[in-house]
Amino acid sequence: MASSILNKYELARILGARSLQLSYGAPPLLEVKAGESAIDVARRELETGVIPLVVLR
């Protein structure tokens, strides 16, 4: 049975990968607020479910 809950290592890997993509110029999938960092945008994308990354276990 697969769990849909990410462990802390998976969470760190996904947020790091997506924030790196954003910092290198990838288009954000949500509206970016003024003064918001790439890691904050990546976290909001993950929380809303629009992040384009998948964890294979």
Gaussian input, Z-matrix of N, CA and C with variables (Angstrom, degrees):
# hf/3-21g

backbone

0 1
 N
 C     1     B1
 C     2     B2     1     A1
 N     3     B3     2     A2     1     D1
 C     4     B4     3     A3     2     D2
 C     5     B5     4     A4     3     D3
 N     6     B6     5     A5     4     D4
 C     7     B7     6     A6     5     D5
 C     8     B8     7     A7     6     D6
 N     9     B9     8     A8     7     D7
 C    10    B10     9     A9     8     D8
 C    11    B11    10    A10     9     D9
 N    12    B12    11    A11    10    D10
 C    13    B13    12    A12    11    D11
 C    14    B14    13    A13    12    D12
 N    15    B15    14    A14    13    D13
 C    16    B16    15    A15    14    D14
 C    17    B17    16    A16    15    D15
 N    18    B18    17    A17    16    D16
 C    19    B19    18    A18    17    D17
 C    20    B20    19    A19    18    D18
 N    21    B21    20    A20    19    D19
 C    22    B22    21    A21    20    D20
 C    23    B23    22    A22    21    D21
 N    24    B24    23    A23    22    D22
 C    25    B25    24    A24    23    D23
 C    26    B26    25    A25    24    D24
 N    27    B27    26    A26    25    D25
 C    28    B28    27    A27    26    D26
 C    29    B29    28    A28    27    D27
 N    30    B30    29    A29    28    D28
 C    31    B31    30    A30    29    D29
 C    32    B32    31    A31    30    D30
 N    33    B33    32    A32    31    D31
 C    34    B34    33    A33    32    D32
 C    35    B35    34    A34    33    D33
 N    36    B36    35    A35    34    D34
 C    37    B37    36    A36    35    D35
 C    38    B38    37    A37    36    D36
 N    39    B39    38    A38    37    D37
 C    40    B40    39    A39    38    D38
 C    41    B41    40    A40    39    D39
 N    42    B42    41    A41    40    D40
 C    43    B43    42    A42    41    D41
 C    44    B44    43    A43    42    D42
 N    45    B45    44    A44    43    D43
 C    46    B46    45    A45    44    D44
 C    47    B47    46    A46    45    D45
 N    48    B48    47    A47    46    D46
 C    49    B49    48    A48    47    D47
 C    50    B50    49    A49    48    D48
 N    51    B51    50    A50    49    D49
 C    52    B52    51    A51    50    D50
 C    53    B53    52    A52    51    D51
 N    54    B54    53    A53    52    D52
 C    55    B55    54    A54    53    D53
 C    56    B56    55    A55    54    D54
 N    57    B57    56    A56    55    D55
 C    58    B58    57    A57    56    D56
 C    59    B59    58    A58    57    D57
 N    60    B60    59    A59    58    D58
 C    61    B61    60    A60    59    D59
 C    62    B62    61    A61    60    D60
 N    63    B63    62    A62    61    D61
 C    64    B64    63    A63    62    D62
 C    65    B65    64    A64    63    D63
 N    66    B66    65    A65    64    D64
 C    67    B67    66    A66    65    D65
 C    68    B68    67    A67    66    D66
 N    69    B69    68    A68    67    D67
 C    70    B70    69    A69    68    D68
 C    71    B71    70    A70    69    D69
 N    72    B72    71    A71    70    D70
 C    73    B73    72    A72    71    D71
 C    74    B74    73    A73    72    D72
 N    75    B75    74    A74    73    D73
 C    76    B76    75    A75    74    D74
 C    77    B77    76    A76    75    D75
 N    78    B78    77    A77    76    D76
 C    79    B79    78    A78    77    D77
 C    80    B80    79    A79    78    D78
 N    81    B81    80    A80    79    D79
 C    82    B82    81    A81    80    D80
 C    83    B83    82    A82    81    D81
 N    84    B84    83    A83    82    D82
 C    85    B85    84    A84    83    D83
 C    86    B86    85    A85    84    D84
 N    87    B87    86    A86    85    D85
 C    88    B88    87    A87    86    D86
 C    89    B89    88    A88    87    D87
 N    90    B90    89    A89    88    D88
 C    91    B91    90    A90    89    D89
 C    92    B92    91    A91    90    D90
 N    93    B93    92    A92    91    D91
 C    94    B94    93    A93    92    D92
 C    95    B95    94    A94    93    D93
 N    96    B96    95    A95    94    D94
 C    97    B97    96    A96    95    D95
 C    98    B98    97    A97    96    D96
 N    99    B99    98    A98    97    D97
 C   100   B100    99    A99    98    D98
 C   101   B101   100   A100    99    D99
 N   102   B102   101   A101   100   D100
 C   103   B103   102   A102   101   D101
 C   104   B104   103   A103   102   D102
 N   105   B105   104   A104   103   D103
 C   106   B106   105   A105   104   D104
 C   107   B107   106   A106   105   D105
 N   108   B108   107   A107   106   D106
 C   109   B109   108   A108   107   D107
 C   110   B110   109   A109   108   D108
 N   111   B111   110   A110   109   D109
 C   112   B112   111   A111   110   D110
 C   113   B113   112   A112   111   D111
 N   114   B114   113   A113   112   D112
 C   115   B115   114   A114   113   D113
 C   116   B116   115   A115   114   D114
 N   117   B117   116   A116   115   D115
 C   118   B118   117   A117   116   D116
 C   119   B119   118   A118   117   D117
 N   120   B120   119   A119   118   D118
 C   121   B121   120   A120   119   D119
 C   122   B122   121   A121   120   D120
 N   123   B123   122   A122   121   D121
 C   124   B124   123   A123   122   D122
 C   125   B125   124   A124   123   D123
 N   126   B126   125   A125   124   D124
 C   127   B127   126   A126   125   D125
 C   128   B128   127   A127   126   D126
 N   129   B129   128   A128   127   D127
 C   130   B130   129   A129   128   D128
 C   131   B131   130   A130   129   D129
 N   132   B132   131   A131   130   D130
 C   133   B133   132   A132   131   D131
 C   134   B134   133   A133   132   D132
 N   135   B135   134   A134   133   D133
 C   136   B136   135   A135   134   D134
 C   137   B137   136   A136   135   D135
 N   138   B138   137   A137   136   D136
 C   139   B139   138   A138   137   D137
 C   140   B140   139   A139   138   D138
 N   141   B141   140   A140   139   D139
 C   142   B142   141   A141   140   D140
 C   143   B143   142   A142   141   D141
 N   144   B144   143   A143   142   D142
 C   145   B145   144   A144   143   D143
 C   146   B146   145   A145   144   D144
 N   147   B147   146   A146   145   D145
 C   148   B148   147   A147   146   D146
 C   149   B149   148   A148   147   D147
 N   150   B150   149   A149   148   D148
 C   151   B151   150   A150   149   D149
 C   152   B152   151   A151   150   D150
 N   153   B153   152   A152   151   D151
 C   154   B154   153   A153   152   D152
 C   155   B155   154   A154   153   D153
 N   156   B156   155   A155   154   D154
 C   157   B157   156   A156   155   D155
 C   158   B158   157   A157   156   D156
 N   159   B159   158   A158   157   D157
 C   160   B160   159   A159   158   D158
 C   161   B161   160   A160   159   D159
 N   162   B162   161   A161   160   D160
 C   163   B163   162   A162   161   D161
 C   164   B164   163   A163   162   D162
 N   165   B165   164   A164   163   D163
 C   166   B166   165   A165   164   D164
 C   167   B167   166   A166   165   D165
 N   168   B168   167   A167   166   D166
 C   169   B169   168   A168   167   D167
 C   170   B170   169   A169   168   D168

   B1=1.4526
   B2=1.5206
   B3=1.3198
   B4=1.4628
   B5=1.5248
   B6=1.3077
   B7=1.4563
   B8=1.5187
   B9=1.3174
   B10=1.4567
   B11=1.5293
   B12=1.3208
   B13=1.4598
   B14=1.5228
   B15=1.3275
   B16=1.4566
   B17=1.5273
   B18=1.3352
   B19=1.4600
   B20=1.5258
   B21=1.3209
   B22=1.4624
   B23=1.5213
   B24=1.3150
   B25=1.4619
   B26=1.5200
   B27=1.3280
   B28=1.4572
   B29=1.5237
   B30=1.3255
   B31=1.4548
   B32=1.5251
   B33=1.3221
   B34=1.4675
   B35=1.5280
   B36=1.3168
   B37=1.4608
   B38=1.5158
   B39=1.3122
   B40=1.4593
   B41=1.5234
   B42=1.3249
   B43=1.4679
   B44=1.5219
   B45=1.3241
   B46=1.4580
   B47=1.5135
   B48=1.3261
   B49=1.4653
   B50=1.5303
   B51=1.3154
   B52=1.4715
   B53=1.5239
   B54=1.3243
   B55=1.4623
   B56=1.5311
   B57=1.3401
   B58=1.4568
   B59=1.5305
   B60=1.3233
   B61=1.4620
   B62=1.5278
   B63=1.3279
   B64=1.4616
   B65=1.5238
   B66=1.3299
   B67=1.4610
   B68=1.5273
   B69=1.3299
   B70=1.4548
   B71=1.5290
   B72=1.3168
   B73=1.4565
   B74=1.5085
   B75=1.3284
   B76=1.4638
   B77=1.5294
   B78=1.3186
   B79=1.4632
   B80=1.5354
   B81=1.3298
   B82=1.4656
   B83=1.5282
   B84=1.3214
   B85=1.4589
   B86=1.5220
   B87=1.3206
   B88=1.4636
   B89=1.5212
   B90=1.3091
   B91=1.4546
   B92=1.5269
   B93=1.3148
   B94=1.4653
   B95=1.5215
   B96=1.3223
   B97=1.4583
   B98=1.5203
   B99=1.3088
   B100=1.4650
   B101=1.5299
   B102=1.3184
   B103=1.4573
   B104=1.5156
   B105=1.3152
   B106=1.4592
   B107=1.5294
   B108=1.3279
   B109=1.4635
   B110=1.5296
   B111=1.3295
   B112=1.4670
   B113=1.5253
   B114=1.3281
   B115=1.4720
   B116=1.5311
   B117=1.3362
   B118=1.4625
   B119=1.5277
   B120=1.3257
   B121=1.4715
   B122=1.5241
   B123=1.3415
   B124=1.4671
   B125=1.5264
   B126=1.3260
   B127=1.4629
   B128=1.5256
   B129=1.3446
   B130=1.4661
   B131=1.5276
   B132=1.3345
   B133=1.4577
   B134=1.5242
   B135=1.3199
   B136=1.4626
   B137=1.5228
   B138=1.3211
   B139=1.4724
   B140=1.5258
   B141=1.3349
   B142=1.4675
   B143=1.5269
   B144=1.3297
   B145=1.4539
   B146=1.5103
   B147=1.3150
   B148=1.4622
   B149=1.5333
   B150=1.2977
   B151=1.4662
   B152=1.5317
   B153=1.3368
   B154=1.4686
   B155=1.5349
   B156=1.3047
   B157=1.4616
   B158=1.5269
   B159=1.3422
   B160=1.4560
   B161=1.5328
   B162=1.3228
   B163=1.4665
   B164=1.5235
   B165=1.3164
   B166=1.4684
   B167=1.5281
   B168=1.3138
   B169=1.4584
   B170=1.4992
   A1=108.73
   A2=118.35
   A3=123.10
   A4=109.92
   A5=114.44
   A6=120.95
   A7=109.42
   A8=117.68
   A9=120.96
   A10=111.64
   A11=116.88
   A12=121.43
   A13=108.64
   A14=115.84
   A15=120.70
   A16=110.07
   A17=116.30
   A18=117.78
   A19=108.25
   A20=117.64
   A21=120.48
   A22=112.72
   A23=118.13
   A24=121.47
   A25=111.38
   A26=116.96
   A27=121.41
   A28=110.43
   A29=116.28
   A30=121.45
   A31=110.71
   A32=117.32
   A33=121.66
   A34=110.84
   A35=117.85
   A36=122.02
   A37=111.12
   A38=117.43
   A39=121.48
   A40=110.69
   A41=116.73
   A42=119.40
   A43=111.09
   A44=117.12
   A45=120.43
   A46=112.59
   A47=116.60
   A48=120.81
   A49=111.10
   A50=116.25
   A51=119.45
   A52=111.44
   A53=118.47
   A54=120.05
   A55=110.34
   A56=118.18
   A57=121.35
   A58=110.33
   A59=117.00
   A60=120.65
   A61=110.36
   A62=116.37
   A63=120.96
   A64=111.33
   A65=116.98
   A66=119.77
   A67=111.62
   A68=118.40
   A69=122.52
   A70=112.61
   A71=117.62
   A72=120.70
   A73=117.16
   A74=118.77
   A75=120.04
   A76=108.89
   A77=117.31
   A78=119.25
   A79=110.91
   A80=117.09
   A81=119.55
   A82=110.52
   A83=115.85
   A84=121.03
   A85=112.23
   A86=116.13
   A87=122.51
   A88=108.31
   A89=116.93
   A90=120.47
   A91=109.32
   A92=116.43
   A93=121.98
   A94=108.78
   A95=116.23
   A96=122.04
   A97=109.15
   A98=117.29
   A99=122.20
   A100=110.16
   A101=115.94
   A102=121.14
   A103=115.21
   A104=117.78
   A105=121.70
   A106=109.78
   A107=116.82
   A108=121.21
   A109=110.57
   A110=115.12
   A111=120.96
   A112=110.82
   A113=117.67
   A114=120.38
   A115=110.81
   A116=117.26
   A117=120.36
   A118=111.10
   A119=116.30
   A120=120.74
   A121=109.58
   A122=116.84
   A123=121.07
   A124=110.74
   A125=117.71
   A126=121.17
   A127=110.98
   A128=116.96
   A129=119.59
   A130=111.07
   A131=117.39
   A132=120.08
   A133=110.75
   A134=116.79
   A135=120.36
   A136=110.95
   A137=117.25
   A138=121.28
   A139=112.08
   A140=116.76
   A141=119.11
   A142=112.52
   A143=117.18
   A144=120.29
   A145=115.68
   A146=118.07
   A147=119.89
   A148=112.47
   A149=117.09
   A150=121.13
   A151=109.69
   A152=117.68
   A153=120.02
   A154=113.63
   A155=118.18
   A156=122.09
   A157=109.87
   A158=116.07
   A159=121.92
   A160=108.80
   A161=117.15
   A162=122.34
   A163=108.06
   A164=115.55
   A165=120.66
   A166=107.77
   A167=116.77
   A168=120.54
   A169=110.34
   D1=123.50
   D2=-178.36
   D3=-88.65
   D4=138.95
   D5=178.26
   D6=-94.59
   D7=139.15
   D8=178.19
   D9=-90.26
   D10=1.53
   D11=179.19
   D12=-90.22
   D13=129.24
   D14=179.28
   D15=-81.38
   D16=139.86
   D17=173.04
   D18=-83.28
   D19=174.32
   D20=-172.80
   D21=-64.83
   D22=-29.16
   D23=179.23
   D24=-73.67
   D25=-41.81
   D26=177.02
   D27=-64.78
   D28=-42.74
   D29=178.61
   D30=-60.12
   D31=-47.67
   D32=179.78
   D33=-62.39
   D34=-40.91
   D35=-178.64
   D36=-66.15
   D37=-43.84
   D38=-178.96
   D39=-68.35
   D40=-46.63
   D41=179.74
   D42=-63.59
   D43=-40.09
   D44=178.56
   D45=-64.90
   D46=-44.19
   D47=-179.40
   D48=-64.94
   D49=-45.21
   D50=-177.96
   D51=-69.94
   D52=-39.54
   D53=179.39
   D54=-67.05
   D55=-33.32
   D56=175.14
   D57=-65.29
   D58=-42.73
   D59=176.77
   D60=-58.92
   D61=-45.08
   D62=-179.22
   D63=-64.66
   D64=-40.95
   D65=-178.62
   D66=-69.29
   D67=-23.28
   D68=176.38
   D69=-90.28
   D70=7.03
   D71=172.41
   D72=105.65
   D73=7.46
   D74=176.46
   D75=-64.92
   D76=142.95
   D77=-179.12
   D78=-69.93
   D79=131.77
   D80=176.65
   D81=-69.63
   D82=147.14
   D83=-178.20
   D84=-92.26
   D85=-2.70
   D86=176.11
   D87=-129.88
   D88=163.56
   D89=176.48
   D90=-69.21
   D91=129.92
   D92=-178.98
   D93=-88.86
   D94=128.61
   D95=177.54
   D96=-83.18
   D97=154.93
   D98=-178.99
   D99=-60.87
   D100=130.83
   D101=177.40
   D102=79.56
   D103=8.74
   D104=-178.11
   D105=-86.44
   D106=133.23
   D107=-178.67
   D108=-81.72
   D109=168.14
   D110=179.69
   D111=-62.97
   D112=-37.97
   D113=179.89
   D114=-67.01
   D115=-34.83
   D116=177.36
   D117=-67.59
   D118=-40.26
   D119=177.88
   D120=-64.90
   D121=-43.65
   D122=179.25
   D123=-61.95
   D124=-41.04
   D125=178.90
   D126=-63.83
   D127=-42.98
   D128=178.53
   D129=-66.16
   D130=-37.76
   D131=177.10
   D132=-62.67
   D133=-41.69
   D134=179.32
   D135=-66.25
   D136=-42.79
   D137=-178.63
   D138=-65.46
   D139=-33.58
   D140=-179.58
   D141=-87.85
   D142=-10.25
   D143=175.83
   D144=85.94
   D145=17.07
   D146=-178.74
   D147=-101.98
   D148=0.26
   D149=-177.79
   D150=-67.61
   D151=133.71
   D152=-173.32
   D153=-90.13
   D154=38.41
   D155=-179.91
   D156=-123.34
   D157=147.12
   D158=-176.84
   D159=-128.90
   D160=141.54
   D161=177.18
   D162=-99.45
   D163=123.82
   D164=174.80
   D165=-104.07
   D166=127.86
   D167=-179.44
   D168=-109.14

